[in-house]
Amino acid sequence: MANDHDHGAHEHHHDHDHHEHDLDAASVAIYTISSTRTLEEDPAGDAIEAILDHAGIETAERAVVPDDAAAITETVEGAVRAPETDAVVTTGGTGVTPDDVTIEAVEALFEKGLPGFGELFRTLSYEEVGTRVVATRATAGIVDSTPVFCLPGSENAARLGAEELIAPEVAHLAGLAGRD
């Protein structure tokens, strides 16, 4: 995705000491929600992993999970309990078809929602997909002191979310969510 704006500057955050709780390095579990994809054929998961790796963020686990609410819930619950996982990213199952159940499965686990994630994702997506963005249900929240991000399954959407939102903020959010 071409980036015409400087999104690297964060000087407008003077009201928060936003570095105090950053983790030195974050480790993220990446799950592709699909009943048809495999790890060998997973462009969205590949894009997320490459972008986070380039940002110095490790992949704790990577797997494909079927479009099944119970399987998604079980996978996310297991990931947030794993000591090596600082955050979770899912890709897929966020649309409006009957088999798109990621949002329902994951939001039920949220202790705190992060509505700004979905709002900003849709704002950025509008430039690419126009009014079709209304069918995008990307979301994020905190589950057991762990940030969980749910991105659409298209490679472009996964790339956008990982590059513009998750990579710059995941260590900071994980540090804040996990502090005592």
C-alpha positions in Angstrom: 0.0 0.0 0.0 1.4 3.4 -0.9 1.7 5.7 2.0 1.3 9.3 1.1 1.3 10.5 4.7 3.8 10.5 7.5 2.2 8.1 10.0 5.5 7.6 11.8 5.2 10.9 13.8 3.5 10.5 17.1 4.2 13.9 18.6 0.5 14.5 19.3 0.5 12.1 22.2 1.9 14.5 24.7 -0.9 13.8 27.1 0.2 10.2 27.6 3.6 8.9 28.7 3.2 6.4 25.9 6.7 4.8 26.2 6.7 4.1 29.9 4.8 0.8 29.5 6.1 -0.4 26.1 7.4 -3.9 26.0 11.0 -4.2 24.8 9.9 -6.8 22.2 6.4 -8.1 21.5 5.5 -11.7 20.5 2.3 -12.2 18.6 0.1 -15.2 17.8 -1.3 -15.0 14.2 -4.4 -17.0 13.3 -6.0 -17.2 9.9 -9.7 -18.0 10.2 -10.7 -20.1 7.2 -12.1 -23.4 6.3 -10.4 -23.4 2.9 -6.9 -21.9 3.4 -3.8 -23.6 4.5 -0.5 -22.1 5.9 1.0 -22.7 2.5 -1.8 -20.7 0.8 -2.3 -17.8 3.3 -1.4 -14.4 1.8 -3.1 -12.4 4.5 -1.3 -14.3 7.3 2.0 -14.1 5.4 1.6 -10.3 5.0 0.9 -9.9 8.8 3.8 -12.0 9.8 6.2 -10.3 7.4 5.1 -6.8 8.5 5.4 -7.6 12.2 8.7 -9.4 11.7 10.1 -6.3 9.8 9.0 -4.2 12.9 10.9 -6.5 15.2 7.8 -8.3 16.5 8.2 -12.1 16.9 5.6 -14.6 15.9 4.8 -16.8 18.9 2.5 -19.1 16.9 0.9 -19.2 13.5 -2.1 -21.5 12.5 -5.2 -21.8 10.4 -8.4 -22.1 12.5 -11.7 -23.2 10.9 -14.7 -20.8 10.6 -16.2 -22.2 13.8 -17.0 -20.0 16.8 -16.0 -22.7 19.4 -12.7 -23.3 17.6 -11.9 -19.6 17.4 -12.8 -19.0 21.0 -10.7 -22.0 22.2 -7.7 -20.8 20.1 -7.8 -17.2 21.3 -8.3 -18.3 24.9 -5.3 -20.7 24.7 -3.1 -18.0 23.1 -3.8 -15.4 25.7 -2.9 -17.8 28.4 0.4 -18.7 26.8 3.2 -16.8 28.6 5.1 -16.3 25.3 2.1 -14.5 23.7 1.9 -10.7 24.2 -0.9 -10.2 21.6 -3.1 -12.0 19.2 -4.0 -11.2 15.6 -6.7 -12.9 13.7 -7.4 -12.5 10.0 -10.6 -13.6 8.3 -14.2 -14.2 9.4 -15.0 -10.5 9.9 -17.5 -10.0 7.1 -21.2 -10.5 7.0 -21.7 -13.9 5.5 -23.3 -16.6 7.7 -19.9 -18.3 8.2 -18.2 -15.1 9.3 -18.2 -15.7 13.1 -14.8 -14.3 14.3 -16.2 -11.1 15.7 -18.9 -12.9 17.7 -16.5 -15.5 19.0 -13.8 -13.0 20.0 -15.9 -10.0 21.2 -17.5 -12.3 23.8 -14.1 -12.7 25.4 -13.3 -8.9 25.5 -12.9 -7.5 29.0 -12.3 -4.1 27.4 -13.1 -3.1 23.8 -10.7 -0.9 21.8 -13.2 0.8 19.5 -10.6 3.2 18.1 -9.0 0.3 16.3 -12.0 -0.6 14.2 -12.9 3.1 13.6 -9.5 3.9 12.4 -9.2 0.7 10.3 -12.5 1.6 8.5 -11.4 5.2 8.0 -8.1 4.0 6.4 -9.9 1.3 4.4 -12.4 3.7 3.0 -9.7 5.2 0.8 -9.2 1.8 -0.8 -12.7 0.2 -0.9 -15.1 3.1 -0.6 -18.5 2.5 0.8 -18.0 -1.2 0.9 -16.2 -0.5 4.2 -19.6 -0.7 5.9 -19.3 -4.5 5.7 -15.9 -4.5 7.5 -16.2 -5.5 11.1 -12.6 -5.3 12.1 -12.3 -4.9 15.9 -9.9 -5.2 18.8 -10.0 -5.6 22.6 -8.3 -6.9 25.7 -8.7 -10.5 26.7 -6.9 -11.6 29.9 -4.5 -8.6 29.8 -3.7 -9.4 26.2 -4.6 -7.2 23.1 -6.5 -9.1 20.5 -6.9 -7.7 17.0 -9.4 -9.1 14.4 -8.6 -8.1 10.8 -10.5 -9.0 7.6 -9.1 -11.9 5.5 -8.1 -10.1 2.4 -4.3 -9.6 1.9 -4.7 -5.8 1.4 -6.8 -5.4 4.6 -4.4 -7.6 6.6 -1.5 -5.5 5.3 -3.2 -2.2 6.1 -4.1 -3.2 9.6 -0.7 -4.8 10.4 1.3 -1.9 8.9 -0.7 1.1 10.0 -2.2 0.1 13.3 -0.8 -3.1 14.9 2.9 -2.8 14.3 3.2 0.7 15.7 1.0 0.1 18.7 1.1 -3.6 19.8 4.1 -3.3 22.2 2.6 -0.2 23.8 -0.9 -1.8 24.2 0.5 -5.1 25.5 2.6 -3.2 28.0 -0.4 -1.2 29.2 -2.8 -4.1 29.3 -0.4 -6.3 31.2 0.8 -3.8 33.8 0.0 -4.4 37.5 
